[in-house]
């Protein structure tokens, strides 16, 4: 059985899974689970340049996994769960996944992403 998806959804899924393929970006998402963060605060725990972190944030924003906004002179980032919902809906459509408690899934993802 073939699952037919629109061109727009295929592009969105490509961007989402490409963004999630990088361990730094996954760690950033885990950090943003807690609260909105300024770009400089996001960059703090990483041993890479602020420019490199900004590039990662741009990729996450392009995939719509985060939103960025300016508040005065500071650029803030916040998690946007809608993109993950798109990916989750697609995975459920494959019929290979049983119904999962979303709180349990969130706990599993947090624990798994912390290991990376």
N, C-alpha and C positions, 0 to 999 in steps of 0.2 A: 504494500500500500504506500503510495506517495503522498506526502504532505505538501501542499502547494502554499507557498508564502509569497507575499507581494515583494516587489523589488525594494520598496522602502523598508519593509521589515527585514529583509535580507541584509540590507546595508546597515541597519541599526544593530542587528545581531553580530555582524562582522566587527563593527566598532566596539561593541560591548565586550565580546570575547577576546578581541585583540587587546583591549585595555586591561582586562582581567588576567591576561597571560603574564604580566610583569609583576614580580614579587614586591617591588617598591610601591607600585600603584595599589596592590592589594593591601599593603600595610597602611597606606594613606587612607583607604576606605575604612579600615578598622579604626583608625584614629578619629575619623569623622563620625563614627557611630556614637561617640560620646557627646560631641557638641560641635557647633560651628567653630572654625579656627581661622586665624589670620595666616596668610601664606608664610610669613616668617616663622610662626609657631609650628606649622606643618614641616618646614624645612629643618627645624632644630635637631631632631634626633638622627638625621641622616648625615652620613659623611660624604655628601655630594654638594655641589654648588647650589646656590639659590636659583640660578638659571636652569639647572638640571631639574630641580624640583618643580619649577614653574612649567617646564616642558611636560613633565608627568601630569601636572594638574590640568594643562591644556588638553592633553589626550583624554583624561577622565571627563573633562567638561564637554569635549566633542562627542564622546560616547553618551553624554547626558547622565553619567553616573554621579556627577556633582554639579553644583551651580556655584558661580563666582559672582561676587558683587563688590563694588567699591563702597566703603563707608568712610567718608572723609579721604584721608591719604592711604588708608589701609584696605587691601584687597582681602576679602573674606571668602571662605569656602564652606559649603555645606553639602551634606549627602542628599542625593535625590533618588529615592527608592523606585521611581517610575521605570527607569531603564532595567533594573533588576526584575521588576514585574514583567516586563516584555520578554526577557530571557526565560523567566520561570514559566510563563504562559506557553512559550514555544516548546520548552522541555516537557511540560505536561501533555502537550499535543502529540508528542511521540508515543504516548501510551505506555511508556516503560517505567513510569514513576508512580508509586502508590501515593495516596493522600498522606501528607506529612503535616504534623503540627508546626505552624509557622514559628512559634516561640522556640520549639526544639530545633528547628532549622536555623534560626538566628543564633542560638547558643552554639550549635555545631559549627557554623560558619565563623563565628568569632574565635572559637578555639582553634579551628583549622588555620585561619588566616594569621593568628598570632604565632603559630609555629614557623611560618615562612619568614 
